Amino acid sequence: MRTPRGRRLSRLGAIGAAVLVALGVVPAGSAVAEVRRDVMFVGNNWDGTVDLLDAEHFGKYQRIDVVPDLAQRLAEMTPDEHAAMLVIRNTAGEGHDQLVDDIAVAPDGRTVYVSRPSLGDVSAFEIGTGRQVWRTEVSGYRSDHMALSPDGSRLAVSATTANVVDVLDPATGSVVASFPTGDFPHENRYSADGRTLYNATIGRVIMPDEPALDGLKGNRWLTIVDTASMAVTDVIDFGVGIRPFLVLPDGRTMYAQLSFHHGFIEYDLAEKRITRTVHLPLSEEAKKLRRDEYPLDSAHHGLAINGDNTKLCDAGTVSDYAAIISLPGLTTDALVPTGKKPYWAATTPNRQYCMLSNSDSDDVSIVDFAGRRELARVPVGDHPQRVRGYAVPTDVLK
């Protein structure tokens, strides 16, 4: 974690490096010019754009168009691909095409990878120029959540209609492995050492939400994979959709949001059991919602953790708040009001703040873990969804 003095030095270093490059004393991209800034990447799902925000002062950098090839893709689609796109538009898309779901950034901070659900693919773009580098179709018809391995060598992508996770080589976009999951694979997470990959499934969320018909939603599993062999080592049947989740560095403690649940659970992966359940309050508006009015079965959708693993940030999606929870006691510090329908939560690179994407009010909320308050609310594009934080070279920022 950088101190205020360290941040000042970083800014001074950025200014000095820019001057040296401008004067031609050193070439762009050289070691002395490789000063980085902490940046939050916000995917605007219905716009097909990614906004770059300063993670310390919350100002805006550039916006990247991540569907520059949209017309070409539409022209190349087969009839069944067009039909799948229409289904996505009328279900998960709420009448809109889903053009950017998840985001990952290469370790060198110069390339961003984007999953594009309605186009059924993943594409890579240069951050500095916006140039499209490669495009790869996933299995089935829809791409969803992604995870980049800690060393940047593998990119795991949920292929939701095929019930598999495709694993790509980020350098080329080629699919190098695949493994089966439950129904509608959702979030992927690598362990800190990169040796384990976790995939959670949410079930067929477009099926009826009547409890008596719950079995129609299919298998809602946590699939655990050894990344060296890409073999499935364990499958845990949760029996309910697993929304955003976190696994602590001990490899045993998991915090997970579940479909329709207002709050989250603590889960012991070794004993395969729920150890504690956190129930969080509903807003007056949320109390009026029918079960089938929850957005894709989500009551709470977004979970982040601070730098020393002592605070959780839980996105109260249908209640419009961020809950700050202390660990290990699981006590509620505060309910912080946000914009409308916070649908994701991510920790900033300095690990001090939680950024939530407010998908209905088209802005993001920045909440201070320690101060338990909203520091800023920044407008972004149409229907922000996934938010991710990275350190990127200053020379790619505009």
Buried (B, 14 or more C-beta within 10 A) or exposed (E): EBEEEEBEEBBEBBEEBBEBBEEEEEEBEEEEBBBBBBBBBBBBBBBBBBBBBBBBEBEBBBBBBBBBBBEEBBEEBEEEBEEBBEBBBEEBBBEBBBBBBBBBBBBEBBBBBBBBBBBBBBBBBBBBEBEBBBBBBBBBBBBBBBBBBBEBBBBBBBBBBBBBBBBBBBBEBEBEBBBBBBBBBBBBBBBEEBBBBBBBBBBBBBBEBEEEEBEBBBBBBBBBBEBEEBEBEBBBEBEBBBBBBBBBEEBEBBBBBBBBBBBBBBBEBEEEEBEEEBEBBBBEEBEEBEEEEBBBBBBBBBBBBBBEBBBBBBBBBBBBBBBBBEBEEBEBBEBBBBBBBBBBBBBBBBBBBBBBBBBBBBBBBBBBBEEBEBBBBBEBBBBBBBBBBBBBBBBBBE
